């Protein structure tokens, strides 16, 4: 049901030419994805998706739209090669899912690797009931540091490209 | 945007609640869903809402651009600093066990500080990006 909605919204996004409507639809798409994650019991991921995908990116996209205009120009020719690439890649991915273990299967490789150790030992080792937090911030602290640096780098990149100082120079000219 | 009375009143009502919720998500992330990343995004969402309703200038008076840029780096530094401190105390990089006599207490402190670093960096980066875009538009 939710997946069906996602597909419908995705098709609408591709078909529409009005970019304001497209941005609103991407926000709705993210909100649906968040609901989907809740249905899969991944509340932390759903929380992030709702806040970032539906909230902040929508605002940032609208801010960008204020700079570049509201209508997407019509594509000059139909792009058959990209369509073929997308179809082949999608087909390969769907084919790969046939090999995946059944959803929720306790014998799936991902549930037999480090997951049992986290589930059994993390409450004792970190004293935290939320295992997502203890994995993110403690066991995988190094990765999260990398993530934070990535966000910081993105911010620095935007500031370098759009930052305030050059604007002042332009006004002086 | 001086005459949107309903928007201004409603925004004034809900912005403090959003900020409070962000702090809750930040410091309750150990126990419930959430953490530094989500809290940072929610916190910056409240400030962006303020900027949208009351104008970019008043938002930049409340949270100056310079402060945003400094805090952006400070969050990463706090995270890295926790790692370096744990090394200085004789552990591995980001090994929180050494922060307190009891490993679990040290873990708790370390995770709290690290999440705070993530929250600070994420919220100020989002705000810096928004300021950059919105300021660009205001300049045209």
Interface residues (C-beta under 8 A of the other chain):
Chain A: X43 X44 X47 X48 X51 X52 X55 X56 X59 X60 X63 X64 X66 X67 X124 X125 X126 X127 X128 X129 X130 X132 X133 X134 X136 X137 X138 X141 X142 X144 X145 X147 X148 X149 X151 X152 X154 X155 X156 X158 X159 X161 X162 X163 X164 X167 X170 X171
Chain B: X25 X29 X30 X31 X32 X33 X34 X35 X36 X37 X38 X41 X42 X44 X45 X48 X52 X65 X69 X72 X73 X75 X76 X79 X80 X83 X93 X94 X96 X103 X104 X105 X107 X108 X110 X111 X114 X115 X117 X118 X121 X122 X124 X125 X126 X128 X129 X130 X132 X133 X134 X135 X136 X137 X139 X140
